[in-house]
Amino acid sequence: MQAGMVVDEASLENLDLLLQSLNGYSNAKIVHIAQVILHGSRGDCHGPYLQAYVKALDTSCCVGDVRRCLAFFYVANEILQNTRNDRGWNSALANVLSKYLPRVCAIACEKHIEWNVPMNILRLPGVWRKDGIFPPEFCDKLQAMCEATYRGQYELQPEGVMRGGGMSMDGPEKDMGREMMA
């Protein structure tokens, strides 16, 4: 946290309530949550507002609520679109996205959620590459991790049965965001 910065506890509690209520793809709600995070953080991209966001995303990921996770990715996208070329936010969110995007794609595939959820997850790295938010190398690696997960889940066995499996985030990909944005 920046020196002398005081956290507005009421605003942080409001953010927690907003994050808990995020259960759809309402653009107005996504934009509002992103604005609360950006305004409340006052430039401290590693502070309690981002921590609250990550905690809510992690909780949704742990319970396998991929639709809600996708909404959280849309919040991250909104933050990124509003903080273009801000290396602090880009780096902080790169670490979060490189950890959770492939994991949620794997969960979506394992649960056989309607095809549009994993497809929208797969689309995000391309958007960030096209908009110049992240370096192309980072987007390519993130895209490849998500696509490998998607292909691994939907690849057919000789008997025509879906193949299961998942993605472990214990390997080098867990630090990919930090390395790519350094």
Contacts in CASP RR format, 6 or more apart in sequence:
PFRMAT RR
TARGET T0000
AUTHOR 0000-0000-0000
METHOD contacts of the structure
MODEL  1
MQAGMVVDEASLENLDLLLQSLNGYSNAKIVHIAQVILHGSRGDCHGPYL
QAYVKALDTSCCVGDVRRCLAFFYVANEILQNTRNDRGWNSALANVLSKY
LPRVCAIACEKHIEWNVPMNILRLPGVWRKDGIFPPEFCDKLQAMCEATY
RGQYELQPEGVMRGGGMSMDGPEKDMGREMMA
1 7 0 8 1.000
1 44 0 8 1.000
1 46 0 8 1.000
1 47 0 8 1.000
1 48 0 8 1.000
2 42 0 8 1.000
2 43 0 8 1.000
2 44 0 8 1.000
5 42 0 8 1.000
5 44 0 8 1.000
7 48 0 8 1.000
8 40 0 8 1.000
11 36 0 8 1.000
11 40 0 8 1.000
12 40 0 8 1.000
12 48 0 8 1.000
12 49 0 8 1.000
12 52 0 8 1.000
14 36 0 8 1.000
15 33 0 8 1.000
15 36 0 8 1.000
15 37 0 8 1.000
15 40 0 8 1.000
15 49 0 8 1.000
15 52 0 8 1.000
15 53 0 8 1.000
16 52 0 8 1.000
16 56 0 8 1.000
18 29 0 8 1.000
18 32 0 8 1.000
18 33 0 8 1.000
18 36 0 8 1.000
19 33 0 8 1.000
19 52 0 8 1.000
19 53 0 8 1.000
19 56 0 8 1.000
19 72 0 8 1.000
20 56 0 8 1.000
21 29 0 8 1.000
22 29 0 8 1.000
22 30 0 8 1.000
22 33 0 8 1.000
22 56 0 8 1.000
22 68 0 8 1.000
22 71 0 8 1.000
22 72 0 8 1.000
22 75 0 8 1.000
23 67 0 8 1.000
23 68 0 8 1.000
23 71 0 8 1.000
24 67 0 8 1.000
24 68 0 8 1.000
24 71 0 8 1.000
25 70 0 8 1.000
25 71 0 8 1.000
25 74 0 8 1.000
30 71 0 8 1.000
30 74 0 8 1.000
30 75 0 8 1.000
30 78 0 8 1.000
31 78 0 8 1.000
33 75 0 8 1.000
33 78 0 8 1.000
34 75 0 8 1.000
34 78 0 8 1.000
34 79 0 8 1.000
34 82 0 8 1.000
36 49 0 8 1.000
37 49 0 8 1.000
37 50 0 8 1.000
37 53 0 8 1.000
37 75 0 8 1.000
37 79 0 8 1.000
38 79 0 8 1.000
38 82 0 8 1.000
38 83 0 8 1.000
40 49 0 8 1.000
41 47 0 8 1.000
41 49 0 8 1.000
41 50 0 8 1.000
45 86 0 8 1.000
45 88 0 8 1.000
45 89 0 8 1.000
45 91 0 8 1.000
45 92 0 8 1.000
45 93 0 8 1.000
46 92 0 8 1.000
50 92 0 8 1.000
50 96 0 8 1.000
53 72 0 8 1.000
53 75 0 8 1.000
53 76 0 8 1.000
53 96 0 8 1.000
54 96 0 8 1.000
56 72 0 8 1.000
57 69 0 8 1.000
57 72 0 8 1.000
57 96 0 8 1.000
57 100 0 8 1.000
58 100 0 8 1.000
60 68 0 8 1.000
60 69 0 8 1.000
60 72 0 8 1.000
61 69 0 8 1.000
61 100 0 8 1.000
61 103 0 8 1.000
61 104 0 8 1.000
61 107 0 8 1.000
64 107 0 8 1.000
64 111 0 8 1.000
66 104 0 8 1.000
66 107 0 8 1.000
66 108 0 8 1.000
66 111 0 8 1.000
66 113 0 8 1.000
66 117 0 8 1.000
67 113 0 8 1.000
67 117 0 8 1.000
69 100 0 8 1.000
69 104 0 8 1.000
69 107 0 8 1.000
70 104 0 8 1.000
70 117 0 8 1.000
70 120 0 8 1.000
70 121 0 8 1.000
73 97 0 8 1.000
73 100 0 8 1.000
73 101 0 8 1.000
73 104 0 8 1.000
73 121 0 8 1.000
73 124 0 8 1.000
76 93 0 8 1.000
76 96 0 8 1.000
76 97 0 8 1.000
77 124 0 8 1.000
77 127 0 8 1.000
77 128 0 8 1.000
79 89 0 8 1.000
79 93 0 8 1.000
80 89 0 8 1.000
80 90 0 8 1.000
80 93 0 8 1.000
80 128 0 8 1.000
80 133 0 8 1.000
81 131 0 8 1.000
81 133 0 8 1.000
83 89 0 8 1.000
83 90 0 8 1.000
84 131 0 8 1.000
84 132 0 8 1.000
84 133 0 8 1.000
87 181 0 8 1.000
90 133 0 8 1.000
90 134 0 8 1.000
90 181 0 8 1.000
91 177 0 8 1.000
91 178 0 8 1.000
91 181 0 8 1.000
91 182 0 8 1.000
94 134 0 8 1.000
94 138 0 8 1.000
94 177 0 8 1.000
94 178 0 8 1.000
94 180 0 8 1.000
94 181 0 8 1.000
95 177 0 8 1.000
95 178 0 8 1.000
95 181 0 8 1.000
97 124 0 8 1.000
97 142 0 8 1.000
97 177 0 8 1.000
98 138 0 8 1.000
98 141 0 8 1.000
98 142 0 8 1.000
98 145 0 8 1.000
98 173 0 8 1.000
98 174 0 8 1.000
98 176 0 8 1.000
98 177 0 8 1.000
98 180 0 8 1.000
99 169 0 8 1.000
99 173 0 8 1.000
99 174 0 8 1.000
101 121 0 8 1.000
101 124 0 8 1.000
101 125 0 8 1.000
101 142 0 8 1.000
101 145 0 8 1.000
101 146 0 8 1.000
102 142 0 8 1.000
102 145 0 8 1.000
102 146 0 8 1.000
102 149 0 8 1.000
102 167 0 8 1.000
102 169 0 8 1.000
102 173 0 8 1.000
103 167 0 8 1.000
103 169 0 8 1.000
104 121 0 8 1.000
105 118 0 8 1.000
105 121 0 8 1.000
105 122 0 8 1.000
105 146 0 8 1.000
105 149 0 8 1.000
105 150 0 8 1.000
105 167 0 8 1.000
106 149 0 8 1.000
106 153 0 8 1.000
106 165 0 8 1.000
106 166 0 8 1.000
106 167 0 8 1.000
108 117 0 8 1.000
108 118 0 8 1.000
108 121 0 8 1.000
109 118 0 8 1.000
109 149 0 8 1.000
109 150 0 8 1.000
109 152 0 8 1.000
109 153 0 8 1.000
109 154 0 8 1.000
109 166 0 8 1.000
110 153 0 8 1.000
110 164 0 8 1.000
110 165 0 8 1.000
110 166 0 8 1.000
112 162 0 8 1.000
118 150 0 8 1.000
121 146 0 8 1.000
122 143 0 8 1.000
122 146 0 8 1.000
122 147 0 8 1.000
122 150 0 8 1.000
125 134 0 8 1.000
125 139 0 8 1.000
125 140 0 8 1.000
125 142 0 8 1.000
125 143 0 8 1.000
125 146 0 8 1.000
126 139 0 8 1.000
126 143 0 8 1.000
128 134 0 8 1.000
128 139 0 8 1.000
129 136 0 8 1.000
129 139 0 8 1.000
129 140 0 8 1.000
129 143 0 8 1.000
134 142 0 8 1.000
134 180 0 8 1.000
134 181 0 8 1.000
135 180 0 8 1.000
135 181 0 8 1.000
137 180 0 8 1.000
138 176 0 8 1.000
138 177 0 8 1.000
138 180 0 8 1.000
138 181 0 8 1.000
141 173 0 8 1.000
141 176 0 8 1.000
141 180 0 8 1.000
142 176 0 8 1.000
145 167 0 8 1.000
145 173 0 8 1.000
145 176 0 8 1.000
148 167 0 8 1.000
149 166 0 8 1.000
149 167 0 8 1.000
152 163 0 8 1.000
152 164 0 8 1.000
152 165 0 8 1.000
152 166 0 8 1.000
153 162 0 8 1.000
153 163 0 8 1.000
153 164 0 8 1.000
153 165 0 8 1.000
153 166 0 8 1.000
154 162 0 8 1.000
154 163 0 8 1.000
155 163 0 8 1.000
156 162 0 8 1.000
156 163 0 8 1.000
157 163 0 8 1.000
END
